[in-house]
Amino acid sequence: MKKNNEKTTTKRTIRKKTTSEKPTTTSGGIKKEYFKTKNICRVTFRLPKIAASNAKSVYIVGDFNNWNIHADPMKKLKNGDYTIKLDLEPGKEYHYRYFIDESRWENDWHADKYVRSLYGDSDNSVVTTF
């Protein structure tokens, strides 16, 4: 018999609904999700505040948007980081860079790899969706 000052606790098990075929992978500031129902790799890019301190705008620019400097603006988070999610075709490599305040280019510090750019003397960040 339960006394008035005793508390009853109920333990509930919560199951997460999984849509990924492969496990989610993270490479520093890059998170990848592979879906079974769609032929896509959802990539979350995250540029840390320290790389874009006091920035007013950050765009991700690369092969996936034909290097259009205004196609994909990133969202500024409360902590000062910038982020964006893009659905990319699996099985490819995509070159990209961050364009900060329409005046400065920055590589991703957590890219899967780096390759020499065809333009200038800089490298491009690369994300792979294998």
C-alpha positions in Angstrom: 0.0 0.0 0.0 1.3 3.5 -1.0 1.7 6.1 1.7 0.8 9.8 0.9 4.4 11.0 0.9 5.7 8.3 -1.5 6.1 9.3 -5.2 5.3 7.0 -8.0 7.7 7.1 -11.0 7.1 5.7 -14.4 10.0 4.8 -16.6 9.3 5.2 -20.3 11.4 4.0 -23.1 11.5 6.3 -26.1 12.6 5.0 -29.5 14.1 7.2 -32.1 12.7 7.0 -35.6 15.5 6.2 -37.9 15.5 7.3 -41.5 19.2 6.8 -42.2 20.4 3.7 -44.1 24.0 4.3 -43.0 25.0 5.8 -39.7 25.3 9.5 -39.4 29.0 10.5 -39.8 30.6 13.6 -38.5 33.9 15.1 -39.5 34.5 18.0 -37.1 32.2 20.7 -38.5 30.6 18.5 -41.1 27.8 16.1 -40.4 26.5 13.7 -43.0 23.2 11.7 -43.0 22.4 9.1 -45.7 18.7 8.3 -46.3 17.2 5.0 -47.5 14.0 6.6 -48.9 15.8 9.2 -50.9 19.0 9.1 -52.9 20.6 12.0 -51.0 23.3 12.7 -48.5 22.2 15.6 -46.2 25.3 17.5 -45.2 25.3 20.0 -42.4 28.1 22.5 -42.7 29.2 24.5 -39.7 31.6 27.4 -39.7 32.8 28.3 -36.2 32.4 31.8 -34.8 36.2 32.2 -34.6 36.5 31.8 -38.4 33.9 34.4 -39.0 34.0 36.7 -36.0 31.9 39.9 -36.5 30.7 38.7 -39.9 27.5 40.1 -41.2 27.0 37.4 -43.9 28.4 34.1 -44.8 27.6 32.0 -47.9 28.7 28.5 -48.8 29.8 28.5 -52.4 30.9 25.4 -54.4 30.3 22.8 -57.1 26.8 22.1 -55.7 25.6 25.6 -56.6 27.8 26.4 -59.6 29.9 28.7 -57.5 27.1 31.2 -57.1 28.2 33.5 -54.3 24.6 34.3 -53.3 22.8 31.0 -53.7 23.2 29.5 -50.2 23.3 32.0 -47.3 24.2 30.4 -44.0 22.2 30.9 -40.8 23.9 32.6 -37.8 23.4 30.7 -34.6 23.1 32.3 -31.1 26.6 31.2 -30.3 28.0 33.0 -33.4 28.6 29.9 -35.6 27.1 29.7 -39.1 25.3 26.7 -40.4 23.5 25.3 -43.4 22.1 21.9 -44.5 22.4 20.9 -48.1 21.0 17.7 -49.8 23.8 16.4 -52.1 24.0 13.5 -54.4 25.9 10.6 -52.8 29.0 9.1 -54.3 30.6 12.4 -55.3 33.2 14.9 -54.2 32.2 18.6 -53.9 34.7 21.5 -53.8 33.6 24.5 -51.8 34.6 27.5 -49.7 32.9 30.0 -47.4 32.4 33.6 -48.6 32.4 36.0 -45.7 31.0 39.5 -45.9 31.3 39.4 -49.7 35.0 40.1 -49.4 36.9 37.2 -47.9 37.2 33.5 -48.7 37.7 30.9 -46.0 38.3 27.1 -46.2 36.5 24.7 -43.9 38.8 23.7 -41.1 37.1 20.3 -40.9 36.9 19.5 -44.7 37.3 15.9 -45.8 40.4 17.0 -47.8 41.8 20.0 -49.7 42.7 20.4 -53.3 44.5 23.1 -55.3 42.1 25.6 -56.8 42.3 26.1 -60.6 42.1 29.9 -59.9 44.8 31.7 -57.9 47.1 30.1 -55.4 44.6 28.8 -52.9 43.1 25.4 -51.9 39.4 24.4 -52.0 37.8 22.5 -49.2 36.3 19.1 -50.3 33.4 17.2 -48.9 32.9 13.6 -50.0 29.5 11.8 -50.0 30.7 8.2 -50.3 
